[in-house]
Amino acid sequence: MLRWRIAVLVSAAIAISYLDRQTLPVAVTAIAKDIPLSNTQFSTLQSAFLFSYAFMYAGGGKLTDTLGTRLGFTVIMIFWSLACASHALALTFGMLAVSRLLLGMGEGGGFPAATRVVAEWFPTQDRASAMGIINAGTSVGAMIAPPLIAFILAFANWRWIFLISGMLGLLWTAWWRRSYFVPEADAVEPDCQETLRTAGSKPRWVGLLRIREVWGLIVAKFLSDAAWYFYLFWLPKYLYDARGFDTKAVGTFAWIPYAAAGVGCLAGGWFSSYLVRRQFSLDVARKLALGISAAVMPLIILVPHVAVSWAIAIFSVAYFGQQSWSTLVMVLPADLLPRSVVGSVAGLVGFGGAMGGIAFGQLVGYLLDHGVGYPAVFTLAGLFHVVAFIVILTAIPVFQPADVVRRLRYQGVQ
């Protein structure tokens, strides 16, 4: 079916984005031979990416709402592909930092654009499944990055990694321009038609931020992504520092949680869509799937207290639960809001998530440097999703899209 091919197309873009952001961490040893990097400088490069990613997640959402999905995603992908390729020209730490800032700016628009695609093409009962396919691209990109980069380094220097990654993005852009179009209202399911007819007004952030549901999604994403970025960036370091792994061991086992994350993307979306098709209300279908996803996350608290094999298994469960949760949270703007503001709201939600990652990452570093061990850090991380779920239940007691639209119009957004 055409709409599912569209989902796979967007999933490929998300896979490329995760490949691009993994290039520097995976190739850092080779890069350091030409551009020496201290641990502090390496951390600064990560922060440079996340700061620009956070702000441009919001800006990228507004861009896609202004330009439309087809042109907006084209601009976003070309920008981040060229930003990725620009790393190959770096001669100093400063030049690398500028390239990381530019990459974060470009990639910030990816998920807001993906959310608009879901709103344009998929009826309510299929949206979570579609977002699951798209979100699975994160795991695909993260899984293929290490072996692909190792293969390139066997035949060429590290600069080719960034050039090849950037070229993949440009090739995807040609695929996108050839394949994607905004469907006519009468060419999609009836419950997609109304969103396709509500694109006349331009969204205003001030009005959006007065809507309770929007704030609920932002705060929930701030909390849950604080845990996610901790898992994403600190898993290898934890295995090195606390479990005595070497590089080969990390390479052998660290892919397993990413594979579980990919399954979580698909399972969470499928389960929620299944409930909708079985005539459960959208409110029950989304919240039940979110609640189950959040319920498994406290298991991460056990990681410092069990054997390493069990620790990897628990990490896998956490990655599964997180990406199931993330898939569902990303589809909520399309469920609750008209298409003309979906990109902007998705951008604001993603901004909250990236800022949560920055805040908790800095706190983790401070705690570990001041004698507070991993058990306390894992305890905090294990509770964030539960609190985030409570925030969603409070901010969105019942799914009432018509009421949200009415309040948007009152605020002058619609």
GINOR-V713165 format. One record per backbone hydrogen bond with DSSP energy under -1.0 kcal/mol. NH is the residue of the N-H (numbers start at 1). CO is the residue of the C=O. E is the energy in kcal/mol with one decimal. If there is no record, write none. Layout:
nh=[NH NH]
co=[CO CO]
e=[E E]
//
This chain:
nh=[5 6 7 8 9 10 11 12 13 14 15 16 17 18 19 20 21 22 26 27 31 32 34 35 42 43 44 45 46 47 48 49 50 51 52 53 54 55 56 57 58 59 60 61 62 63 64 65 66 67 68 72 73 74 75 76 77 78 79 80 81 82 83 84 85 86 87 88 89 90 96 97 98 99 100 101 102 103 104 105 106 107 108 109 110 113 114 115 116 117 118 119 120 121 122 126 130 131 132 133 134 135 136 137 138 140 141 142 143 144 145 148 149 150 151 152 153 154 155 156 160 161 163 164 165 166 167 168 169 170 171 172 173 174 175 176 177 178 179 180 187 192 196 198 208 209 210 211 215 216 217 218 219 220 221 222 223 224 225 227 228 229 230 231 232 233 234 235 238 239 240 241 242 245 250 251 252 253 254 256 259 260 261 262 263 264 265 266 267 268 269 270 271 272 273 274 275 276 277 278 279 280 285 286 287 288 289 290 291 292 293 294 295 296 299 300 301 302 303 305 306 311 312 313 314 315 316 317 318 319 320 321 322 323 324 325 326 327 328 329 330 335 336 337 341 345 346 347 348 349 350 351 352 353 354 355 356 357 358 359 360 361 362 363 364 365 366 367 368 369 370 371 372 377 378 379 380 381 382 383 387 388 389 390 391 392 393 394 395 396 404 405 406 407 408 409 410 411 412 413]
co=[1 2 3 4 5 6 7 8 9 10 11 12 13 14 15 16 17 18 22 23 27 28 31 31 38 39 40 41 42 43 44 45 46 47 48 49 50 51 52 53 54 55 56 57 58 59 60 61 62 63 64 68 69 70 71 72 73 74 75 76 77 78 79 80 81 82 84 85 86 87 92 93 94 95 96 97 98 99 100 101 102 103 104 106 107 109 110 111 112 113 114 115 116 117 118 123 126 127 128 129 130 131 132 134 135 136 137 138 139 140 141 144 145 146 147 148 149 150 152 152 157 158 159 160 161 162 163 164 165 166 167 168 169 170 171 172 173 174 175 176 184 189 192 195 204 205 207 208 211 212 213 214 215 216 217 218 219 220 221 223 224 225 226 227 228 229 230 231 234 235 236 237 238 239 246 247 248 249 250 253 255 256 257 258 259 260 261 262 263 264 265 266 267 268 269 270 271 272 273 274 276 275 281 282 283 284 285 286 287 288 289 290 291 292 296 297 298 299 300 302 303 307 308 309 310 311 312 313 314 315 316 317 318 319 320 321 322 323 324 325 326 331 332 333 338 341 342 343 344 345 346 347 348 349 350 351 352 353 354 355 356 357 358 359 360 361 362 363 364 365 366 368 367 373 374 375 376 377 378 380 383 384 385 386 387 388 389 390 391 392 400 401 402 403 404 405 406 407 409 408]
e=[-1.6 -1.9 -1.7 -2.0 -2.2 -2.3 -2.4 -2.0 -1.2 -2.0 -2.3 -2.1 -2.0 -2.0 -2.1 -2.8 -2.1 -1.1 -2.3 -2.1 -2.4 -2.6 -1.8 -3.0 -2.4 -2.3 -2.2 -2.1 -1.7 -2.4 -2.6 -1.8 -2.3 -2.9 -1.7 -2.4 -2.7 -2.1 -2.5 -1.4 -1.1 -1.9 -3.5 -1.6 -1.8 -2.2 -2.2 -1.7 -1.8 -3.2 -1.7 -2.3 -2.5 -1.4 -2.4 -2.4 -2.6 -2.2 -2.2 -2.4 -2.3 -2.2 -2.1 -2.4 -2.4 -1.7 -1.4 -1.7 -1.6 -1.6 -1.8 -2.4 -2.1 -2.0 -2.3 -2.4 -2.4 -2.4 -2.4 -2.1 -2.2 -2.8 -1.4 -1.4 -1.6 -1.8 -2.1 -2.4 -1.7 -1.9 -2.0 -2.1 -2.2 -2.1 -2.3 -1.8 -2.4 -2.7 -2.0 -2.0 -2.2 -3.2 -1.6 -1.5 -1.8 -2.0 -2.6 -2.1 -2.4 -2.3 -1.3 -2.2 -2.8 -2.5 -2.2 -2.3 -2.5 -1.1 -1.4 -2.2 -1.5 -1.1 -1.6 -2.7 -2.2 -2.5 -2.1 -2.0 -1.5 -1.8 -2.4 -2.2 -1.9 -1.6 -1.8 -2.9 -2.7 -1.7 -1.8 -3.0 -2.0 -2.0 -1.5 -1.0 -2.0 -2.6 -1.2 -1.7 -1.8 -2.3 -2.1 -2.2 -2.7 -2.3 -2.3 -2.3 -2.1 -2.6 -2.5 -1.2 -2.0 -2.7 -1.1 -2.4 -2.8 -2.5 -2.4 -1.4 -3.1 -2.3 -2.3 -3.3 -2.8 -2.6 -2.4 -2.5 -1.7 -2.0 -3.0 -1.5 -2.0 -2.1 -2.1 -2.0 -1.8 -2.3 -2.1 -1.7 -3.0 -2.6 -1.6 -2.5 -2.7 -1.9 -2.2 -2.7 -2.1 -1.9 -2.4 -1.6 -1.7 -2.5 -2.8 -2.5 -2.0 -2.7 -1.3 -2.4 -2.8 -2.2 -2.0 -2.6 -2.0 -1.1 -1.4 -2.0 -1.9 -2.1 -1.5 -2.0 -1.2 -2.3 -2.4 -1.8 -2.8 -2.7 -2.1 -2.0 -2.6 -2.8 -2.5 -2.9 -2.9 -2.3 -2.0 -2.5 -3.0 -2.0 -1.6 -2.6 -2.3 -1.4 -2.3 -2.2 -1.9 -2.6 -2.9 -2.1 -2.2 -2.6 -2.4 -2.3 -2.1 -1.9 -2.6 -2.4 -1.9 -2.0 -2.1 -2.7 -2.6 -2.0 -2.3 -1.9 -2.9 -2.2 -2.2 -2.9 -2.7 -2.0 -1.1 -1.0 -2.7 -1.2 -3.0 -1.8 -2.0 -2.5 -2.2 -1.2 -2.1 -2.6 -2.3 -1.8 -2.1 -2.1 -2.4 -1.9 -2.9 -2.8 -1.9 -2.6 -2.1 -2.1 -2.3 -2.4 -1.9 -1.9 -1.1 -2.7]
//
